[in-house]
Amino acid sequence: MLELSNVSKLFNPGSADEKIALIGINLNLKPGDFVTVIGSNGAGKSTLMNIISGVMTPDAGEVRIGGEVIHHLPEYERSRWIGRVFQDPMAGTAPRMTIEENLAMAYARGKKRGLGFGVTAARRKLFLEQLQRLGIGLEGRLRAKVGTLSGGERQALSLLMATFTKPQILLLDEHTAALDPARAELITRLTEDIVREMKLTTLMVTHNMEQAIRLGNRLIMMDKGRIILDVSEERKKDLTALQLLGEFEQISGSKLSDDRVVLG
Ligand SMILES: Nc1ncnc2c1ncn2[C@@H]1O[C@H](COP(=O)(O)OP(=O)(O)OP(=O)(O)O)[C@@H](O)[C@H]1O
C-alpha cells in the first residue's frame, strides 16, 4: 500500500550545516498495517512524514502509494490519498470557520472543483452522524467557530477531518503529544476506533514508548536517518519499554537521546 524504496534526504548539502536526515529508507506497509515509529532526537521521523505527505521531496529513492509513484506530486494532490494529523491542534483546522465548514472542506478534499465546499442539508446530516461517533458533544456545536474549541476537541475534529474520506494512508505526527493525559487518552482511543473501523493503513510517530508498543501491529525505531529496528506484532506483544530501550542501545551503540520520551 505504502512503499518507500531507498529514500534519502540531505539538508544544506555541501555546506557546514549539512544534515543527513534520511539514508536509504526502505519501508513497505501492507493494507491495514498500523505502524508506530519511535526514535531519538533528529532521527528523521518528521522528515519521513514530510516526504510521504509531500511537504518535501526526497533527494533519492521512490515513494509509492497503491503501486503509483507519488513523490514528485505536490502536497495538495497527495491529499486525495493521505490524511495527516499534526502535534499542534491548531494545525489541522481553520479556526475562523465553523465546525461544519471545516468538515465541508475535508469532505471536498481531492474531489472535483464543481462539487463545491458548501454545507448542504444532506452533508449536514452526514457531519452530524460523524461527529456523534466521536462521543464528545461536538454534534451540538456544528456552527461554533473551531477557534473556540479546546485542544482535545480540535484534535478530535482534526482526526475526523483527516479520515473523513477514508484516506489510503493516515499519518499521525505525535498527535497526542501536546494534550494533557486525559485528552491524550481520549484521542488515542478515538484513533484506535477509527483506524480499526475504517481499516486504515497508518503510520504514527510517538514519543510514548508504551503507546508505541500497545498500538498497531508493527513498531519501527529510527536513529540517525535509518530504521534500526523493525518489531513484528508477535514480538511486540511481550515487549516492555525498558527492553525496547535496551535493544536501541545495543543496536545504535548509544542511549536513546529523546528529550520528550515517555516510558508509559
Ligand atoms: N528544514 C531543515 N533544514 C535543515 N535541517 C533539517 C531540516 N529539517 C530537519 N533537519 C535536520 O534533519 C535531521 C532529521 O530531523 P527530523 O526533524 O526529521 O528528526 P525527528 O526524528 O523528527 O526529530 P525530533 O524527534 O527531535 O523532532 C535533524 O538533524 C534535523 O536537524
The ligand as an ORCA input file, in Angstrom:
! r2SCAN-3c Opt
* xyz 0 1
  N      14.428     22.117      7.145
  C      15.559     21.639      7.641
  N      16.731     22.236      7.378
  C      17.894     21.738      7.845
  N      17.990     20.618      8.610
  C      16.834     19.993      8.911
  C      15.572     20.467      8.456
  N      14.604     19.627      8.915
  C      15.243     18.678      9.624
  N      16.579     18.900      9.622
  C      17.602     18.047     10.257
  O      17.395     16.723      9.758
  C      17.565     15.763     10.809
  C      16.276     14.983     10.976
  O      15.283     15.864     11.506
  P      13.785     15.414     11.848
  O      13.059     16.646     12.280
  O      13.239     14.649     10.717
  O      14.003     14.438     13.091
  P      12.953     13.892     14.158
  O      13.237     12.444     14.310
  O      11.574     14.284     13.781
  O      13.440     14.661     15.468
  P      12.661     15.133     16.795
  O      12.098     13.912     17.440
  O      13.776     15.731     17.591
  O      11.630     16.120     16.370
  C      17.976     16.570     12.027
  O      19.361     16.578     12.110
  C      17.447     17.959     11.751
  O      18.217     18.934     12.417
*
